[in-house]
Amino acid sequence: MSNYLGPHYYCPISRLCYTFQMDENELREYGHTLAYRLEAGDVIALTGELGAGKTTLTKAIAEGLGVTDTVTSPTFTLINEYYSGRLPLFHFDVYRLTDASELETLGYEEYFFGKGVTVIEWADLVSDYIPDTAIKIKIERGNSDDDRVLTEN
């Protein structure tokens, strides 16, 4: 990931942000590296437009955690749970929620503050529920169809 673009000007003063431009292979490598540093109770909040790479990054995180199951987007089920890695992975896709408060019905606290790692796609739709300690990652399209600009804070 040699395409470090420097600090991102949208970053809140209290946190450091890093911006990278990468292709899909580098996005997967980033997901593997991120997975290595994750611990139980970590929440990863992903944002970005449709097709930006949120599910691709989630699959890479799952691979990095050692998940052997096929990882798919839980667009209609809202949550997929994977227990075959070094930590359980809870994969949320909240795009279809009609109201953010529906997370309470799903028992989100058990996932967010439990014994696994939680990845939330479309996290901006439930921003009031995202813990302050979450790793927030925004994925945007780069200059070409294959490039992505990723900002982590």
N, C-alpha and C positions, 0 to 999 in steps of 0.2 A: 504494500500500500504506500507507494512512494509519491502518490499524488496528493499529499497533504496541502490543503488550501488555506490553512491558518485559522485563527479564531474567527468565529462567526459573529457578526455585529448584532444579531438578535439575542445573544446570550444574556441571561440575567447576571447582574454583577456578582452575585453570591456563588456562581458555579462557573467552572471552566467548560468551554465548548470546543469541539474539534470538528472540522469539516474536511471530508475527503471526497475526491472524485474517483470512481472505480467502475470496472466492468462487472459482469455477473460473477465471474470466477473470483475476483477480488472481494465481492460482496459475500460470497460463500466463505472465503478465508476469514474475513472479518467476523462472520457469525461463529465460526469455529473458535477463533481467538476470544471472542466475547464469552462464549460458553465456558471456556476454561476458568474464567475468573468469577463465574456466578456461584452464588451460595443459596441455600434454602431461604425463602422469604424475599428473594429479589424479584422485582417487577420491572418488565421492559415494556415501555409505552411506545408503540410505533404509530407514526402518522405519515401520510403521503397519499397522493391521488391514486385512483384505481389503476392497477398495473405498475405501480412504482417499484414494487419488489418486497412488500411487507411479508408475504407468504414465503418468498424465496429466502429471505433473511431468517424467518422463523424455522424453516426446514434446516438451514445451516446451523442454527443454534441447537436444534434437536440432534443433528449429527454430531456436533461438538460435545453434547452431553452424553452421547453414546446411545441415543434412542434408536432402536432397531425396527420399530413399527413404521409403516408408511404414514407420513405426516401430510394431512390435507387441511385445507381451510375449513373451519367450522361455520361457514356462512349461514347455514340454516339450523344447525344444532347449537350455535353460540359458543360452546366450549367443547374442546377435545382434550382428553386426558391421556398422557403417555407415562408409563411406569417402568419402561425397560432401560432407562439410562441411569447415570450415577445419581441423578436427582429426578423426582417426578417433574414433568413439564405440563403446564396447564395453558392451553392455547385458546384465547378468546378472540372472537371476531364479533364486534359489537355494532357492525354496520346496520344490521336489521332491527336493532332495538328502537322502539317508538319513543321511549323516554329513558334517560340515563338511570332513573331510579329503579328500573327493572333489574339492575345489577343486584339490588338488595334481595329480590326474589330468588336470584340465582345463588345466593349465599357467597357473594364475592369475597367477603372477609376471610372465609376459610381457605380460599385460594391465594389471595394476595398476601396474607400473613401466616401461611401454612408452611409445610415442610418441603415445598417444591419451588420451582421457578415459574412465574406467570408471564406470558407474552400476550399483549393486548394489541390487536390490529384495530385501527380507527380510534385510537385512544383519545383523540381530540373530542370525540362525541360524548365521552364520559369523564372529561377532565376534572370535574369536581370530586371524583372518586379515586383519582390516581394519587398514590402516596407521594409525598414530597421527596422521598428517597428513591423514587423510580428512576431508572435509566431511560431518558427520553431520546428517541431517535426519529429524526425526520428524514424521509427518503424522497428525493426529487429527481426528475429526469435530468440528465446532463445534456451535453451538446449533441450527442448522437443517440440513436435508439437504444444502443447497448450500454451507454454510460449512465451512472447514477451519482448524484451528489448526496452524501450522507452527512448529517449533522448530529452529533451525540452531545448531550449535556446532562 
